[in-house]
Amino acid sequence: MKLSFSRSGVLQQRAERFLPGGVDSPVRAFRAVGGHPPFVESAAGAYLMDADGNRFVDMFGSWGPMLLGHAYPAVVEAIQQAATKSASFGASTAAEADLAELVQQCFPSVEKLRFVSSGTEACMSAIRLARGFTGRPFFIKFEGCYHGHSDALLVKAGSGVATFGIPGSAGVPEETVKHTIALPYNDLATVEAAFAARPDEIACVILEPVVGNAGTIAPAVGYLKGLREITKKHGALLIFDEVMTGFRLASGGAQELYGFEAGEYAPDLTTLGKIVGGGLPVGAFGGRAEVMDYLAPLGPVYQAGTLSGNPLAMAAGIATLRALLAGREAIYPKLEKTTAAIADGVAKIAAELGIGLTTNRVGSMFTWFFTPETVTDFASAEKSNTEAFAAFHRGMLERGVWLPPSQFEAAFVGAAHGDAEVALVLDAARGALHEAVR
Ligand SMILES: Cc1ncc(COP(=O)(O)O)c(C=O)c1O
């Protein structure tokens, strides 16, 4: 039986009176897939509940943070307890070093770090730090990678920018992005060429070590290692943006998964967000102490925040990372198994129906691209049939499965998802895929 969204429709109309598009972040408006976005009232474990009384299997986990599942008891309790002591002090608390220590346990390459309030802040601050440390103006990013919405990083960005087909963004003057070099992902030759063209001018290379924001794209064999070698050779820093992959692909993120968490291939800097705040607004950037000590008050690179290290956010992060560390032997294998069952299960149904679908998956993040061709970079992701994706998305939502509402976003599975949710997703996909290609 298909679901009704009438109450959400009314709430959307009301929201549109006050908020542009009715939302505070563009992709939430469902413009790429059509229909009214359901208005959420609550969530628990693997499920979202909306204003019409519908229940959905959550396949986007607040865009990544909810790895442990919604309203995870230890996280709820930590936030409640912290809130009784005041929501903010604007002064140091022991919790900041507690969370930093937990992060470092997971990410040995992060010798020192600074907390901020979003992934956007983490990435823009890491770029400033890299420029300050090296004294060089240019940096390299990759097409389809999204590193938040700061001006210099909004060039050929993935995520919502890709969803809406915006080449960059209005309001970003050309002078602001003239030091941004955007290159295709998974192509070392173009990186070599960029460094050859501008020796001693490129401060850093920033990338999603596994891309999520063009849909999921894995690094080719040797790609991360190659980037490390090139950046070292040219005295530039390598920044892994693990806002999405951090604590998700392994407790030590993509750098642990690929064996670069320490030693000569480790990144100089890492940016974090999402899971590190357990659902509260937290980001962080960190790495080699020598580089991090360039930050004020020790060094000349300025960076600050009224709510940075906020006590509620630190409490949620600490509870989340403690639970992850205590349970990691069970959590990561379960994530792998559940996600494979969902991703491969739907791929099999598509094959039976003769639908050309490419499934890219790394751990608990994955994307079904509506193209039969391999997807290795943004150009190949763009070959997807986004109309078929939109129809599929609508069909899944009507059957109680909420996928990220864009072809160019990764789906996420959490530790609360299990066999029951696999069955629900596969069941919904049988009908939705049939409809999507009719
Ligand atoms: C890889 C990556 N970096 C940075 C960001 C920006 O983080 P935030 O939305 O918290 O500003 C995101 C957001 O999705 C992301 O996926």
The ligand as an SDF file (V2000), in Angstrom:
LIG
                    3D

 16 16  0  0  0  0  0  0  0  0999 V2000
   33.0860   15.0830    2.4250 C   0  0  0  0  0  0  0  0  0  0  0  0
   32.3790   16.2680    2.9980 C   0  0  0  0  0  0  0  0  0  0  0  0
   33.0860   17.3470    3.3800 N   0  0  0  0  0  0  0  0  0  0  0  0
   32.5050   18.4320    3.9110 C   0  0  0  0  0  0  0  0  0  0  0  0
   31.1390   18.4930    4.0820 C   0  0  0  0  0  0  0  0  0  0  0  0
   30.5030   19.6960    4.6890 C   0  0  0  0  0  0  0  0  0  0  0  0
   30.0400   19.3810    5.9540 O   0  0  0  0  0  0  0  0  0  0  0  0
   28.8580   20.2350    6.6240 P   0  0  0  0  0  0  0  0  0  0  0  0
   27.6300   19.9510    5.8240 O   0  0  0  0  0  0  0  0  0  0  0  0
   28.8090   19.7150    8.0320 O   0  0  0  0  0  0  0  0  0  0  0  0
   29.2470   21.6690    6.5620 O   0  0  0  0  0  0  0  0  0  0  0  0
   30.3680   17.3950    3.7010 C   0  0  0  0  0  0  0  0  0  0  0  0
   28.9010   17.4370    3.8450 C   0  0  0  0  0  0  0  0  0  0  0  0
   28.1740   16.6130    3.4030 O   0  0  0  0  0  0  0  0  0  0  0  0
   30.9920   16.2550    3.1500 C   0  0  0  0  0  0  0  0  0  0  0  0
   30.2990   15.1910    2.7710 O   0  0  0  0  0  0  0  0  0  0  0  0
  1  2  1  0
  2  3  1  0
  2 15  2  0
  3  4  2  0
  4  5  1  0
  5  6  1  0
  5 12  2  0
  6  7  1  0
  7  8  1  0
  8  9  2  0
  8 10  1  0
  8 11  1  0
 12 13  1  0
 12 15  1  0
 13 14  2  0
 15 16  1  0
M  END
$$$$
